[in-house]
């Protein structure tokens, strides 16, 4: 169940700064999931205790690309992002096996 809710961790500069400074981790989650399901999925998958969950729906964007044959227009689909705050002293190591 946790794999269907948590799609993938979001690894950007901003999310790395949040994890180092405030002990918060970002995930791309299923659009139909709620905060309680996200909390249970993170606790089950990473064996940590979660203090709070903040969610936001990121809107889709239009993208244009200029090619030799002309202008290609497309969309990037929208997604739901969750920022999870862990308890003091806990952490998630995404790069453990590398």
Secondary structure, 3 states (H helix, E strand, C coil): CHHHHEEEECCCHHHHHHHHHCCEEEEEECCCCCHHHHHHHHHHHHCCCEEEEEEEEECCEEEEEEECCEEEEEEECCEEEEEEEECCCCCCCCCCCC
